[in-house]
Amino acid sequence: MALRSFVEVPPDSHFPLENLPFGVFQPKQGRPRVGVAIGDLVVDLSVLEELGHFHSPEFQDQRVFSEESLNSFLSLGRPAWRKTREILQHLLSADTPMLRDDARLRERVLHAQKDVVMRLPARIGNYTDFYSSYHHAHNVGTMLRGAENALMPNWKWLPVAYHGRASSVVMSGTDVRRPYGQTKSPDAVVPTFGPTKSLDYELEMAFLVGPSNSLGEPVPIDRAVDHIFGLVLMNDWSARDIQAWEYQPLGPFLAKNFCTSISPWVVTLEALEPFRKPLPPQDPEPLTYLRWENDFTFDIQLEAHLQTSAMNAPHVITRTNFQNLYWSIAQQLAHHTANGCNLEPGDLLASGTISGATEESRGCMLELTWRGANPLKLSNGETRKWLEDGDILNITGYCQGDGYRIGFGEVSGQLSGSDE
Ligand code: MN
């Protein structure tokens, strides 16, 4: 049974009253501030805060919503996140007259999403990318080492990851420039330097870290969710030819850090709660510090769409689900801090490419075309081994409820040539 707001929300909207995802927006006039999405609107939390609606012990006398990032709000932790959700669900309810019946106040508090510019939701200090989809790791390993040695011996024992680069994480809608780099084809004697010839997307999700843990103090797995605020969609743009030449022995570097796009709205764990599923049993059973009897995943349907400059409408190239991840977000966070590494509010921890068992659920071109061997056939007759200049890649996702959706909006980017 869907909740009702006085704001019009169609049943296929990603942003009903049950969702209320957080983001940072900039209105036509004024500085960026914190908002939540409902239907086609943004609610300006800085105005509601100024009016005293968040005077509550959970906020520890802090004003957090006029800031240009979510970081202060993230550091307050789940009691403040829950209280904010409760207050907003009340203020936006069809039965609450305060905002509903006050046109002047509505004008100050509610903006059309089309009239505002979305900013990065957080000052991201650190970004880590995991490698947590079994089918992605297995497919890539098969291409590199053959089916018998597809998974490295550590893969089922720990959530493998690399430290990425936070400075090049960008907001959805930012153009992606084809990067230059060093590559070497197998038959060449020496490498060459030039624009990548194998630009790829990676369909991923990522979570934002809330309160920090102190350096030297691991977060036990049954406390991990206290440090996880919510999730966004992510596209980890990748240059496969640069990656193939540079990655040994220390892992991804310039093939990955030229651009990583995220969606603007952070969907909270509270909003995702109805779509929580138990984490399937893992074999072998993980070591004790990664074991939690209540561990969970979410049923989130995910799609990637490609639109070339010759197409009028996007073409679906990936259909997958968040449940295709082998390692849970709690395991990722517990493992990341197991050595005492301190996470900080606004840190971004990403899933890795989310591929499933079927061909259509492969989450990147590398897998879809099997390293270019089987080009994708698009609906207008074009083919693609890799992304080409002018292509728009869009990732979207939502949870389907009874009469409503908890959606993530989209993360999109258009590829421009390296000389533009
Ligand atoms: Mn990745």
Residues whose N, C-alpha, C, O or C-beta is under 5 A from the ligand:
A	BS01	MN	D129 F130 E202 D236 G352 T353
